[in-house]
Amino acid sequence: MINDILNNKVNRLFFVLAGIFITNALVAEFMGVKIFSFEESLGFDSMNWTILGVKDLGFNLSAGVLLWPVVFVMTDVINEYFGKRGVKMLSNFTVILILYAFVMIYMAISLAPNEWWQSESGVLGADPSTHLSDMDLAFRKIFGQGLWIIVGSLVAFLVGQIVDVFTFHKIKKITGEKKVWLRATGSTLVSQFIDSFVVLFIAFYIGADWDIVRVLAIGLVNYIYKFALAILLTPIIYLAHHWIDNYLGHTVADRLKAEAAEM
C-alpha cells in the first residue's frame, strides 16, 4: 500500500509541490522580521519617492517578499494540476503549521537563558565589537514578532490565496488551456495587490496606529516590487509546466488539468 502511494508519479508530484509551497511560506514568515533596502542591496541609492504626500519612500521591504512571490507561483502551478481543493488544503495546513511554529518559538523565548549564552561578549577572548552583549535579547527581538504582524501576515496569506484561486479559474474559463501566462501571472498580480495592503492595514494601521495614507503609500511601493517580480517569474511557470508535463506524460497531465478545472 505504502509503495503504491510513493511509486505513483501524481502523488510524488503533489508531495514535491506541497513541500516547496509550505517551506517557502514558513521561511518567509520568519525572514519577514528583517527590513532591507532593495536599492542599496543592489548598490544603488534609495529612490526617495514621495507618494500620497509621504516622503522619502524607497524599496524598504520585508525580507519575506523574496519568497512570497514563489509561494504564489507555486499556488498557480498546484491550482493548474490539483485544482482549488488542492490549494485550499495546502493553504489551511500551512497556516496551521505557521501557527504551530510561532507557538514553539514563543515557548523558546520564555525559556530562561544560560548565563554564558546570554552574555556572549563576556566569553574569554571575545571581541566586543563583533559579539552581542545580550544574545537572549537579540533572539527575542528577531523571533518575537508582534501579535498584529502575525495576524496580518496570516490573514493576508489566506485572503491572497482565495483571491488567487478565484482569479485563476475565472481567467481559465475565458481562455481555456491557452495563455498560461495570463491566468498565472494575472492571478498573482491581483492577489499580491490585495496581500500588499491587507498585511499593512492589520499589522500597522490597526496594530501600530499608522495613518491610512502611510499604509497606502508603503503598500503601493511594496506592490510595485511584487508586480515587477511577478512579471520576471513568468518564465518559471512555463518551465514548471514543461517539466511536469514531461514527468507525468502529456496524457496524465492533461487529465489532471481537466479534473482540476472542474473542482
SVG drawing of the C-alpha trace seen along z (x, -y; Angstrom):
<svg xmlns="http://www.w3.org/2000/svg" viewBox="-16 -66 57 68">
<polyline fill="none" stroke="black" stroke-width="0.4" points="0.0,0.0 2.8,-2.4 4.8,-1.6 1.7,-2.1 1.4,-5.6 5.0,-6.5 5.5,-5.0 2.6,-6.9 4.0,-9.9 1.0,-12.1 1.4,-11.5 5.1,-12.2 4.5,-15.4 2.0,-16.6 4.4,-15.9 7.2,-17.9 5.0,-20.8 3.5,-20.9 6.9,-20.7 8.2,-23.7 5.0,-25.6 5.0,-25.0 8.7,-25.5 8.8,-28.9 5.7,-30.1 7.2,-29.1 10.7,-30.6 9.1,-33.8 7.2,-34.3 10.4,-34.2 12.5,-36.1 9.9,-38.8 11.1,-40.4 14.1,-41.9 13.6,-45.1 16.1,-45.6 16.8,-48.3 16.4,-46.7 18.2,-49.5 21.2,-49.6 21.4,-45.8 22.0,-46.2 24.4,-49.1 22.1,-52.0 20.9,-55.0 17.4,-54.9 14.7,-56.2 13.4,-58.7 9.9,-58.9 7.0,-61.0 3.7,-59.1 0.4,-60.5 2.4,-63.1 4.5,-60.6 8.2,-61.5 11.5,-59.5 9.9,-56.3 12.1,-53.6 12.0,-49.9 12.5,-49.2 10.9,-45.8 10.4,-42.9 12.8,-40.1 9.8,-37.9 9.0,-39.4 11.9,-37.4 9.9,-34.2 6.2,-35.2 6.1,-35.5 7.5,-32.0 4.5,-30.8 2.1,-32.5 3.7,-31.0 3.5,-27.5 -0.2,-28.3 -0.8,-28.7 1.1,-25.5 -0.7,-23.5 -4.0,-25.1 -3.4,-24.1 -2.8,-20.4 -4.7,-19.8 -7.4,-22.4 -9.0,-24.6 -9.3,-21.7 -5.5,-21.1 -4.7,-24.7 -7.2,-25.2 -6.0,-22.1 -2.3,-23.2 -3.2,-26.8 -5.1,-25.8 -2.4,-23.2 0.3,-25.8 -1.5,-28.3 -1.7,-25.6 2.0,-24.9 2.9,-28.5 0.8,-29.0 2.4,-25.9 5.9,-27.3 5.1,-30.6 3.9,-28.8 7.1,-26.8 9.2,-30.0 7.3,-31.8 7.9,-28.8 11.6,-29.0 11.6,-32.7 10.1,-32.1 12.9,-29.7 15.5,-31.0 18.7,-31.7 22.0,-30.2 24.3,-32.9 27.1,-32.1 24.9,-32.2 23.1,-35.4 26.3,-37.4 28.3,-36.3 30.6,-39.3 31.8,-38.0 33.3,-34.9 37.0,-34.8 38.8,-36.3 35.6,-37.5 35.8,-40.7 33.2,-43.1 32.9,-44.8 31.7,-41.6 29.8,-39.8 26.5,-40.7 26.1,-41.9 22.8,-40.1 22.1,-37.1 18.8,-36.4 17.5,-39.9 18.6,-39.5 16.8,-36.2 13.6,-37.7 13.8,-40.7 14.4,-38.6 11.8,-35.8 9.3,-37.6 7.2,-39.2 4.3,-41.2 0.8,-39.6 -0.6,-42.1 2.2,-41.3 1.5,-37.6 -2.3,-38.1 -1.8,-40.5 0.6,-38.1 -1.7,-35.1 -4.9,-36.9 -3.1,-38.4 -1.9,-35.0 -5.3,-33.3 -7.1,-36.2 -4.4,-36.3 -4.8,-32.6 -8.6,-32.8 -8.3,-35.7 -5.5,-34.0 -7.5,-30.8 -10.7,-32.7 -9.0,-34.9 -7.0,-32.0 -10.1,-30.0 -12.1,-33.0 -9.4,-33.7 -9.0,-30.0 -12.8,-29.7 -12.3,-32.5 -9.0,-31.4 -9.2,-27.6 -5.8,-25.9 -4.3,-28.8 -2.4,-31.8 -0.9,-30.2 0.9,-33.4 -2.3,-35.4 -4.1,-33.2 -0.9,-32.5 0.7,-36.0 -2.7,-37.8 -4.0,-36.0 -0.7,-36.6 -0.8,-40.3 -4.3,-40.6 -3.7,-38.5 -0.4,-40.3 -2.2,-43.6 -4.6,-42.5 -1.9,-41.0 0.3,-44.1 -2.4,-46.2 -4.1,-43.7 -0.9,-42.9 0.0,-46.5 -3.6,-47.5 -3.9,-44.9 -0.3,-45.0 0.3,-48.7 -3.0,-50.6 -4.8,-48.5 -1.8,-47.3 0.5,-50.3 -1.6,-53.4 -0.2,-54.3 -2.3,-56.7 -4.1,-55.2 -2.2,-57.4 1.1,-56.0 -0.3,-52.4 -1.5,-53.1 1.8,-54.8 4.0,-52.0 1.6,-49.4 2.0,-50.9 5.8,-50.7 5.6,-47.1 3.2,-46.3 5.5,-47.9 8.2,-45.5 5.8,-42.5 4.4,-43.5 7.8,-43.6 8.9,-40.3 5.7,-38.5 6.4,-39.5 10.0,-38.3 8.9,-35.0 6.5,-34.2 9.1,-32.1 9.5,-29.9 5.8,-29.0 6.3,-27.8 9.4,-25.8 7.4,-24.2 4.6,-23.2 7.1,-21.8 8.8,-19.7 5.6,-18.4 4.1,-17.5 7.2,-15.6 7.4,-13.9 3.8,-12.8 3.4,-12.3 1.1,-14.5 -1.9,-12.1 -1.8,-12.1 -1.0,-15.8 -3.9,-16.7 -6.3,-14.5 -5.1,-16.2 -5.6,-19.6 -9.1,-18.7 -10.1,-17.3 -8.6,-20.4 -10.7,-22.8 -13.9,-21.0 -13.2,-21.2"/>
</svg>
